[in-house]
């Protein structure tokens, strides 16, 4: 077997509740004379595999589109359809030849049977990223659906940042062929490694934008809190309770509507000074509102 068609391994993260989560490996072998496009030794039923691989080959027009592959799953203990992208990538890299070497490839994504190679979102993406972070070898590449990043959930972006800090690069795609001539020797000559780096850079920029927006919101909240505390502090200094004792509290108030003015009188010199009102000599026995002018 030539080096171009050596067995290819692509893994996918599998979440087991209450058990040890793991990366399940799909080992794919080249089989040019195979009458079926894919044969599964173990892991899933062949009908499911044919639907996934058939959809991912939708855009292929060369003779390799008819070549067969044999897929072997390292464990059958998984459910759901998130393995679809890993199977599709393993099939393409096996038939066309790997373009990258010495890099572990890990992928998660759903390939619908009628989607013509479209990559759809998966559930619990943060847990799948965490499994990849814990189990992946370095260097590595993690491929995930772009649809899982549309909400820009902070937890997902932070998990991707941690993954990259561990030495595993990542890229988000919406179609399997977004990686044509990047992970495998393809026919789209414009798809070169710089494009992959561009996709990576866009991912990092999106991460930074999302984190900055979250930090900006936190900073705004902090400023609002400081402004509120400042207003409260100003009010306490403007009218300090400690400057007026009980003896200085107004005992009686008289309001007289004369010429549209009002006067206030208290029974204490201290209170008069504090409130900034003029003391009148006439004792006040009660609160009086003079309405004789109306």
C-alpha positions as CSV (number, residue, x, y, z in Angstrom):
1,X,0.0,0.0,0.0
2,X,1.4,3.4,-1.0
3,X,2.0,6.1,1.6
4,X,-0.7,8.1,-0.1
5,X,-3.3,5.5,0.8
6,X,-2.1,4.6,4.2
7,X,-4.7,4.0,6.9
8,X,-6.1,7.2,8.3
9,X,-7.3,7.7,11.8
10,X,-9.9,10.5,12.7
11,X,-11.3,10.6,16.2
12,X,-14.5,12.0,17.7
13,X,-15.3,12.9,21.3
14,X,-17.9,10.7,23.1
15,X,-19.6,11.9,26.2
16,X,-20.6,9.2,28.7
17,X,-22.7,10.3,31.7
18,X,-21.4,8.7,34.9
19,X,-18.7,6.9,33.0
20,X,-15.3,7.8,31.6
21,X,-15.7,9.9,28.4
22,X,-13.3,9.1,25.6
23,X,-12.1,9.8,22.1
24,X,-13.3,7.0,19.8
25,X,-11.1,6.4,16.8
26,X,-12.3,5.7,13.2
27,X,-9.6,3.9,11.2
28,X,-10.2,4.1,7.5
29,X,-8.6,1.8,4.9
30,X,-8.4,2.4,1.1
31,X,-10.3,-0.2,-1.0
32,X,-10.4,0.9,-4.6
33,X,-12.1,-2.3,-5.9
34,X,-14.7,-2.3,-3.2
35,X,-18.2,-2.4,-4.9
36,X,-19.8,-0.3,-2.1
37,X,-18.5,3.2,-1.3
38,X,-17.9,2.2,2.3
39,X,-17.9,-0.9,4.4
40,X,-18.0,-0.8,8.2
41,X,-16.2,-3.6,10.1
42,X,-17.6,-2.5,13.4
43,X,-19.2,0.5,15.1
44,X,-22.3,1.4,13.1
45,X,-24.6,-0.1,10.5
46,X,-23.5,0.2,6.9
47,X,-26.6,2.0,5.8
48,X,-25.9,4.9,8.1
49,X,-22.3,5.0,7.0
50,X,-23.3,5.0,3.3
51,X,-25.7,7.9,3.8
52,X,-23.1,10.0,5.5
53,X,-20.3,9.2,3.1
54,X,-22.6,9.6,0.1
55,X,-23.7,13.0,1.3
56,X,-20.1,14.1,1.9
57,X,-19.0,13.1,-1.6
58,X,-21.8,15.0,-3.2
59,X,-19.5,17.7,-4.9
60,X,-16.8,15.2,-6.0
61,X,-16.6,14.8,-9.8
62,X,-13.3,12.8,-10.3
63,X,-12.8,9.1,-10.4
64,X,-12.0,8.9,-6.7
65,X,-15.6,9.6,-5.9
66,X,-16.4,6.0,-6.7
67,X,-13.5,4.5,-4.7
68,X,-14.4,2.5,-1.6
69,X,-13.1,2.6,2.0
70,X,-13.4,0.3,4.9
71,X,-14.1,1.9,8.3
72,X,-13.4,0.5,11.8
73,X,-14.6,2.1,15.0
74,X,-12.5,1.5,18.1
75,X,-15.6,1.2,20.2
76,X,-19.3,0.6,19.5
77,X,-20.3,2.3,22.8
78,X,-21.7,5.5,21.6
79,X,-25.0,7.0,20.4
80,X,-26.2,9.9,18.4
81,X,-24.9,11.2,15.1
82,X,-22.0,13.4,16.1
83,X,-19.5,10.9,14.6
84,X,-20.7,11.8,11.1
85,X,-18.1,14.5,10.4
86,X,-15.2,12.4,11.7
87,X,-16.3,9.5,9.3
88,X,-16.7,11.9,6.4
89,X,-13.2,13.4,6.9
90,X,-11.6,9.9,7.4
91,X,-13.2,8.8,4.1
92,X,-12.0,11.8,2.1
93,X,-8.4,11.8,3.6
94,X,-8.0,8.1,2.9
95,X,-9.1,8.3,-0.8
96,X,-7.3,11.6,-1.7
97,X,-4.3,11.4,0.5
98,X,-3.4,13.3,3.7
99,X,-2.0,16.8,3.3
100,X,-1.0,17.2,6.9
101,X,1.2,14.7,8.7
102,X,1.9,14.1,12.4
103,X,-1.3,15.9,13.5
104,X,-4.1,14.1,15.3
105,X,-7.4,15.0,13.7
106,X,-10.5,15.1,16.0
107,X,-13.9,16.1,14.7
108,X,-17.5,16.4,15.8
109,X,-20.5,17.3,13.7
110,X,-23.7,15.9,12.1
111,X,-23.8,15.1,8.4
112,X,-27.5,14.9,7.4
113,X,-28.3,12.3,4.7
114,X,-30.0,15.0,2.5
115,X,-27.6,17.8,3.3
116,X,-25.1,17.3,0.5
117,X,-22.2,17.5,2.8
118,X,-23.6,20.2,5.1
119,X,-22.2,20.1,8.7
120,X,-24.8,20.6,11.4
121,X,-24.5,21.4,15.1
122,X,-24.0,18.9,17.9
123,X,-25.3,18.8,21.4
124,X,-23.2,19.5,24.5
125,X,-20.3,21.0,22.5
126,X,-18.5,22.3,25.6
127,X,-18.2,18.8,27.0
128,X,-16.9,17.5,23.7
129,X,-14.3,20.3,23.6
130,X,-13.3,19.4,27.2
131,X,-12.8,15.7,26.3
132,X,-10.7,16.8,23.4
133,X,-8.6,19.0,25.6
134,X,-8.0,16.1,28.1
135,X,-7.4,13.3,25.6
136,X,-5.9,14.9,22.5
137,X,-2.3,14.5,21.5
138,X,-0.2,17.4,20.5
139,X,-0.1,18.7,17.8
140,X,-3.7,18.3,16.9
141,X,-6.6,19.7,15.0
142,X,-10.1,19.9,16.2
143,X,-12.9,20.4,13.7
144,X,-16.4,21.5,14.8
145,X,-19.6,22.8,13.2
146,X,-19.7,26.6,12.6
147,X,-23.3,26.4,13.7
148,X,-22.2,25.7,17.2
149,X,-20.5,29.1,17.4
150,X,-23.4,31.2,16.0
151,X,-24.7,32.0,19.5
152,X,-21.2,32.9,20.7
153,X,-21.7,31.3,24.0
154,X,-18.9,32.4,26.3
155,X,-18.4,28.9,27.8
156,X,-17.8,27.5,24.3
157,X,-15.3,30.2,23.3
158,X,-13.4,29.9,26.6
159,X,-13.2,26.1,26.1
160,X,-11.8,26.6,22.6
161,X,-9.2,29.1,24.0
162,X,-8.1,26.5,26.5
163,X,-7.9,23.9,23.8
164,X,-5.7,26.1,21.7
165,X,-3.4,26.9,24.6
166,X,-2.9,23.1,25.0
167,X,-1.5,23.0,21.5
168,X,-4.6,21.8,19.6
169,X,-5.7,24.1,16.8
170,X,-9.4,24.3,15.8
171,X,-11.5,25.3,12.9
172,X,-15.2,25.6,12.5
173,X,-16.8,24.7,9.1
174,X,-20.3,24.6,7.6
175,X,-19.5,22.1,4.8
176,X,-17.2,19.1,4.6
177,X,-15.5,20.5,1.6
178,X,-14.4,23.6,3.4
179,X,-11.3,21.6,4.3
180,X,-10.7,20.4,0.7
181,X,-7.0,20.8,-0.1
182,X,-6.3,21.6,3.5
183,X,-6.6,18.3,5.2
184,X,-6.5,16.2,2.0
185,X,-5.1,16.5,-1.5
186,X,-8.1,18.1,-3.2
187,X,-9.1,19.6,-6.5
188,X,-9.8,23.2,-5.3
189,X,-6.4,24.8,-5.9
190,X,-7.5,28.0,-4.2
191,X,-7.9,26.2,-0.9
192,X,-4.5,26.2,0.6
193,X,-3.0,26.3,4.1
194,X,-3.2,30.1,4.3
195,X,-7.0,29.8,4.1
196,X,-6.9,27.4,7.1
197,X,-4.8,29.9,9.0
198,X,-7.3,32.6,8.0
199,X,-10.1,30.5,9.4
200,X,-8.2,30.0,12.5
201,X,-7.5,33.7,12.8
202,X,-11.2,34.5,12.3
203,X,-12.0,32.1,15.1
204,X,-9.5,33.8,17.5
205,X,-10.8,37.2,16.5
206,X,-14.4,36.1,17.2
207,X,-13.3,34.7,20.5
208,X,-11.7,38.0,21.5
209,X,-14.6,40.1,20.3
210,X,-17.0,37.9,22.3
211,X,-14.8,38.1,25.4
212,X,-14.3,41.8,25.0
213,X,-18.1,42.4,24.8
214,X,-18.6,40.4,28.0
215,X,-15.8,42.3,29.7
216,X,-17.2,45.6,28.4
217,X,-20.6,44.7,29.9
218,X,-19.0,43.9,33.2
219,X,-17.0,47.2,33.1
220,X,-20.2,49.2,32.4
221,X,-22.0,47.5,35.3
222,X,-19.0,48.4,37.6
223,X,-19.1,52.0,36.5
224,X,-22.9,52.2,37.1
225,X,-22.3,50.8,40.6
226,X,-19.6,53.3,41.3
227,X,-21.8,56.1,40.1
228,X,-24.6,54.9,42.4
229,X,-22.2,54.7,45.4
230,X,-20.8,58.2,44.5
231,X,-24.3,59.7,44.5
232,X,-25.0,58.1,47.9
233,X,-21.8,59.3,49.3
234,X,-22.5,62.9,48.1
235,X,-25.9,62.8,49.6
236,X,-24.6,61.7,53.0
237,X,-22.0,64.5,52.9
238,X,-24.6,67.1,51.8
239,X,-27.0,66.2,54.6
240,X,-25.0,64.4,57.3
241,X,-27.2,62.9,60.1
242,X,-24.4,63.5,62.6
243,X,-24.7,67.3,62.3
244,X,-28.3,67.4,63.6
245,X,-29.1,66.0,67.1
246,X,-32.5,65.3,68.4
247,X,-32.6,68.6,70.3
248,X,-32.1,70.4,67.0
249,X,-35.0,68.7,65.2
250,X,-37.8,71.1,64.3
251,X,-40.6,71.0,66.7
252,X,-43.1,73.3,65.0
253,X,-43.5,74.6,61.4
254,X,-45.6,77.5,60.2
255,X,-46.2,78.1,56.5
256,X,-47.7,81.5,55.6
257,X,-48.7,82.2,52.0
258,X,-47.9,85.9,51.6
259,X,-46.9,87.3,48.3
260,X,-46.3,83.8,47.1
261,X,-43.6,83.1,49.6
262,X,-43.3,80.6,52.4
263,X,-41.3,80.7,55.7
264,X,-40.2,77.9,58.0
265,X,-39.6,78.2,61.7
266,X,-38.1,75.6,64.0
267,X,-37.8,75.6,67.7
268,X,-34.0,75.3,67.8
269,X,-31.1,77.6,66.8
270,X,-29.0,74.6,65.8
271,X,-31.7,73.3,63.5
272,X,-32.2,76.7,62.1
273,X,-28.6,77.0,61.2
274,X,-28.4,73.5,59.8
275,X,-31.5,74.0,57.6
276,X,-30.5,77.5,56.6
277,X,-33.7,79.2,57.7
278,X,-34.3,82.4,59.5
279,X,-35.5,82.3,63.1
280,X,-38.6,84.3,63.9
281,X,-39.3,85.6,67.3
282,X,-43.0,84.7,67.3
283,X,-43.6,81.3,69.0
284,X,-45.3,78.8,66.9
285,X,-48.0,76.7,68.5
286,X,-49.1,74.8,65.4
287,X,-48.9,74.4,61.7
288,X,-50.9,77.1,60.0
289,X,-51.7,77.6,56.3
290,X,-53.2,81.0,55.7
291,X,-55.7,80.8,52.9
292,X,-57.2,84.3,53.4
293,X,-55.5,85.5,50.2
294,X,-57.4,83.0,48.0
